[in-house]
Amino acid sequence: WRDVVVKLLGNEAHWPLQQRVQYVGERIRWFFEQQKEVVVNFMLNLGTVASTRYKSLYPRHGRVIHDNAITRTLLFETYDAACRRQLQQFTELFESMLTSTFSNPWVFLKGATTGKDFEDDVPDVDTELMKSDPYAFTKKRIPEEIRSRSGTEQQLAKWLNEIPTEDTEIDDAVDKVQMLVLRTYSFIRSQVCDQVELFAESFFKLPMLRRLEAAMAQIELSPQDAANYEARRAQLEQEKGMKMSHAAEINDCMGKIQNFKLKCEARGLRR
């Protein structure tokens, strides 16, 4: 019956739980992607506060991002790509954990406290003692935790032995197997949900922040943008040459006028 429970969990419970984890990862990615506009507005609205609490370059960089469409597009696309890459790694790590969990759920059950959902003889938590004397509550709870973890194997063996093997009791066997599958899945789901926050912090947020700087340092213009900038630069260089030529002509005219003025003033003094 152990193999039956493992196969049922792998076929019926693995994929739904994996989909829920994928949904959690997508929501985390969506949250981080929505912070781009918020950060730009924050940088623009720093004002005088930037000189005391933040770098004075933040408002200037915020204006560059806000006013330059190409810079804004490159930064946002690189940031979104980093979020998507981290989502893929986050999902792969969780998929590996789920695959190992459902391949042998009994080992997973031994490593944690099962509680009332899995064992019927677990004592209730003394909330009054927990509030009044946390130290005494901890001392009392530790033996219960050890006993709970060590009793998981006996409880599993007890439930498996209670499943009938006769053909005439197949309905009762189906009910007991279903009960065991539901209880095991409920415990695995609770443990995975408890670890989502830790996984999101350790395998999504922190790695993404560490690698984001390197990704931003590797930003390059696309060939089309580079060609546009090169054409714009050539046009500006041409305009600069024309303006400098005009300025030289104007300066030459101003010099001639100044010399003419000096000559006229000198003639007036002679008379």
Order of alpha helices (4+ residues) and beta strands (2+ residues): alpha-alpha-alpha-alpha-alpha-alpha-alpha-alpha-alpha-alpha-alpha-alpha-alpha
